[in-house]
């Protein structure tokens, strides 16, 4: 008896995620994206519109509804890392002009919990709620360097997915990268997620020394890497300020 409601919930989640990833979509595009017959898409859209989780535009395309804003706000307020890090993240963004990320491990993937968008780059791969594999990106690799269990699990899965030619793909590369990050205290992502984009990341610990995630600044490679020393110092200061609140 429970199978049908669970399937409906799963389909609803797939539809909402498709809209989140792609923006407004037609019924045809939704049906293709979530592998669902068009009549079923119409019924699902009608139900989700009724509870304001989606809205229908004048051109007939569906988009996320206003109720999503309430749910997103409530979700963020319930994440202690977000409330602790937000003031420091806002200051980092103001001082660097780059996109600032707060990420943590969820279900063996590195999830973006929050961000403050930079002024120049708008095509970054990661956005709130999105995920990256632990072996790619500044926050991912900063976390993995101090999370032995996660790192060993990733290494056991090698060869790893190459997002770009610069992505780590072997167990040896992962272990060597983690050692370097621990020695210098920060990670450097140089086009291993998006060509032309670089990022710097530092681990985020709480006041008891437990690993809670990572902070990073990301932007165009030529804007980030020449400022490495300055940006890392600012990141470490932001991580220290956040840790005191956790």
C-alpha positions as CSV (number, residue, x, y, z in Angstrom):
1,X,0.0,0.0,0.0
2,X,2.9,2.3,0.7
3,X,4.6,1.8,-2.6
4,X,2.4,4.2,-4.6
5,X,2.7,7.2,-2.3
6,X,6.4,6.7,-2.1
7,X,6.6,6.6,-5.9
8,X,4.5,9.8,-6.1
9,X,6.9,11.5,-3.6
10,X,9.9,10.4,-5.6
11,X,8.5,11.6,-8.9
12,X,7.6,15.0,-7.2
13,X,11.2,15.3,-6.0
14,X,12.6,14.5,-9.4
15,X,10.3,17.1,-11.0
16,X,11.2,19.8,-8.5
17,X,14.9,19.0,-8.9
18,X,14.6,19.2,-12.7
19,X,13.1,22.7,-12.3
20,X,15.8,23.7,-9.9
21,X,18.6,22.6,-12.2
22,X,17.1,23.9,-15.5
23,X,14.8,26.8,-14.7
24,X,11.3,27.0,-16.3
25,X,10.5,23.9,-18.4
26,X,7.7,22.8,-20.7
27,X,5.7,19.6,-20.1
28,X,7.6,18.0,-22.9
29,X,11.0,18.8,-21.4
30,X,9.9,17.7,-18.0
31,X,8.6,14.4,-19.3
32,X,11.9,13.7,-21.0
33,X,14.0,14.9,-18.1
34,X,12.3,12.6,-15.5
35,X,11.2,9.8,-17.9
36,X,7.5,10.2,-17.2
37,X,4.5,10.1,-19.6
38,X,3.1,13.5,-20.3
39,X,-0.4,12.8,-18.8
40,X,1.4,11.9,-15.5
41,X,3.4,15.1,-15.7
42,X,0.2,17.1,-16.1
43,X,-1.3,15.5,-13.0
44,X,1.8,15.9,-11.0
45,X,2.1,19.6,-12.0
46,X,-1.5,20.2,-11.0
47,X,-1.0,18.7,-7.6
48,X,2.2,20.7,-7.0
49,X,0.7,23.9,-8.2
50,X,-2.2,23.4,-5.7
51,X,0.3,23.5,-2.8
52,X,2.3,26.3,-4.4
53,X,5.4,24.3,-4.9
54,X,5.4,25.1,-8.6
55,X,3.8,27.9,-10.6
56,X,2.8,27.9,-14.3
57,X,4.0,30.8,-16.4
58,X,1.9,32.6,-19.1
59,X,3.9,30.6,-21.7
60,X,2.8,27.4,-20.1
61,X,6.1,26.5,-18.7
62,X,6.4,25.3,-15.1
63,X,8.7,27.0,-12.6
64,X,9.4,26.6,-8.8
65,X,6.7,28.2,-6.7
66,X,6.8,30.7,-3.9
67,X,6.4,28.1,-1.2
68,X,9.8,26.8,-2.1
69,X,11.3,30.0,-0.7
70,X,9.7,29.4,2.7
71,X,10.9,25.8,2.8
72,X,14.5,26.8,1.7
73,X,14.7,29.6,4.3
74,X,13.5,27.2,7.1
75,X,15.9,24.5,5.9
76,X,18.9,26.9,6.1
77,X,17.9,28.2,9.5
78,X,18.0,24.6,10.8
79,X,21.7,24.1,9.7
80,X,24.0,25.4,12.4
81,X,27.0,25.7,10.1
82,X,25.0,28.1,7.9
83,X,24.0,30.5,10.6
84,X,27.5,30.4,12.1
85,X,29.3,31.0,8.8
86,X,27.1,33.6,7.1
87,X,28.7,36.8,8.6
88,X,32.2,35.6,7.8
89,X,31.1,34.5,4.3
90,X,29.6,37.9,3.6
91,X,32.8,39.6,4.7
92,X,34.9,37.2,2.5
93,X,32.7,38.0,-0.5
94,X,33.1,41.8,0.1
95,X,36.9,41.6,0.5
96,X,37.6,39.3,-2.4
97,X,34.7,39.9,-4.8
98,X,34.7,36.1,-5.4
99,X,32.0,33.5,-4.8
100,X,32.2,32.1,-1.3
101,X,31.1,28.5,-0.6
102,X,30.1,26.6,2.6
103,X,30.1,22.8,2.0
104,X,29.7,19.7,4.0
105,X,29.5,15.9,3.5
106,X,26.1,14.5,3.0
107,X,25.7,10.8,1.8
108,X,29.3,10.5,0.7
109,X,29.0,13.6,-1.5
110,X,30.1,17.2,-0.8
111,X,27.0,19.3,-0.7
112,X,26.8,23.1,-1.0
113,X,25.0,24.3,2.1
114,X,25.2,28.1,1.3
115,X,27.0,30.6,-0.9
116,X,27.5,34.3,-1.5
117,X,27.8,34.9,-5.2
118,X,30.8,36.8,-6.6
119,X,30.6,39.7,-9.0
120,X,32.3,38.2,-12.1
121,X,31.6,34.4,-12.5
122,X,28.1,33.2,-13.1
123,X,28.7,29.8,-14.6
124,X,30.1,28.0,-11.6
125,X,29.0,24.3,-11.5
126,X,28.1,24.2,-7.9
127,X,25.1,26.0,-6.3
128,X,23.2,25.6,-3.0
129,X,21.8,22.1,-2.7
130,X,24.1,20.9,-5.4
131,X,26.8,18.3,-4.9
132,X,30.3,17.5,-6.1
133,X,32.3,14.2,-5.7
134,X,34.8,14.4,-2.8
135,X,37.8,14.3,-5.2
136,X,36.9,17.4,-7.2
137,X,36.8,21.1,-6.0
138,X,38.4,23.1,-3.3
139,X,35.9,22.4,-0.5
140,X,35.6,18.7,-1.4
141,X,39.4,18.1,-1.3
142,X,39.8,20.2,1.8
143,X,37.2,18.0,3.6
144,X,38.6,14.8,2.2
145,X,42.2,15.6,3.4
146,X,41.0,15.5,7.0
147,X,38.3,12.8,6.6
148,X,40.2,9.6,6.5
149,X,37.1,7.4,6.2
150,X,35.8,9.4,3.2
151,X,39.2,9.5,1.6
152,X,39.7,5.8,1.9
153,X,36.3,5.1,0.5
154,X,37.0,7.4,-2.5
155,X,40.4,5.8,-3.1
156,X,38.8,2.3,-3.1
157,X,36.5,3.5,-6.0
158,X,39.4,4.6,-8.3
159,X,39.6,5.2,-11.2
160,X,37.5,8.3,-10.4
161,X,35.4,10.3,-12.7
162,X,37.4,13.0,-14.6
163,X,35.2,16.1,-14.8
164,X,38.0,18.0,-16.6
165,X,41.6,17.0,-17.6
166,X,42.8,18.4,-14.2
167,X,40.5,16.2,-12.0
168,X,42.2,13.7,-9.7
169,X,41.4,10.2,-10.9
170,X,43.8,7.7,-9.2
171,X,44.1,6.6,-5.5
172,X,47.7,7.8,-5.6
173,X,46.8,11.3,-6.7
174,X,44.1,11.5,-4.0
175,X,46.5,10.4,-1.2
176,X,49.3,12.7,-2.4
177,X,46.8,15.6,-2.7
178,X,45.5,15.1,0.8
179,X,49.0,15.0,2.2
180,X,49.9,18.3,0.5
181,X,46.6,20.0,1.8
182,X,47.2,18.9,5.4
183,X,50.8,20.1,5.3
184,X,49.9,23.6,4.0
185,X,46.5,23.9,5.5
186,X,44.5,24.7,2.4
187,X,43.4,23.2,-1.0
188,X,43.9,24.6,-4.5
189,X,41.4,23.7,-7.2
190,X,42.9,24.7,-10.5
191,X,40.3,24.0,-13.3
192,X,39.5,20.5,-11.9
193,X,35.7,21.2,-11.9
194,X,35.3,24.0,-14.5
195,X,37.8,25.1,-17.1
196,X,39.0,28.6,-16.4
197,X,37.8,28.6,-12.8
198,X,40.0,28.2,-9.7
199,X,39.2,28.0,-6.0
200,X,40.9,27.9,-2.6
201,X,39.5,26.0,0.3
202,X,40.1,25.5,4.0
203,X,38.6,22.9,6.4
204,X,36.0,24.1,8.9
205,X,36.2,22.6,12.4
206,X,34.0,23.4,15.4
207,X,35.1,24.6,18.7
208,X,35.9,21.0,19.8
209,X,38.0,20.3,16.8
210,X,35.5,18.1,14.9
211,X,35.4,18.5,11.1
212,X,32.2,20.2,10.0
213,X,32.9,21.0,6.4
214,X,34.9,23.6,4.4
215,X,34.9,27.1,3.2
216,X,36.2,28.3,-0.2
217,X,36.5,31.2,-2.5
218,X,36.0,30.6,-6.3
219,X,36.3,32.7,-9.4
220,X,38.2,33.1,-12.6
221,X,41.6,31.5,-12.5
222,X,43.4,34.7,-13.2
223,X,41.5,36.5,-10.4
224,X,42.0,33.8,-7.7
225,X,45.4,32.2,-8.1
226,X,47.5,35.4,-8.1
227,X,45.8,36.4,-4.8
228,X,46.4,33.0,-3.2
229,X,48.2,34.1,-0.1
230,X,45.8,36.9,0.7
231,X,42.7,34.9,0.0
232,X,43.9,31.9,2.1
233,X,44.6,34.2,5.0
234,X,41.1,35.6,4.8
235,X,39.6,32.1,4.5
236,X,41.5,30.9,7.6
237,X,40.3,33.9,9.5
238,X,36.7,33.2,8.4
239,X,37.0,29.5,9.4
240,X,38.4,30.5,12.8
241,X,35.5,33.0,13.4
242,X,32.9,30.4,12.3
243,X,34.5,27.6,14.5
244,X,34.0,29.8,17.6
245,X,30.3,29.8,17.0
246,X,29.9,26.1,16.5
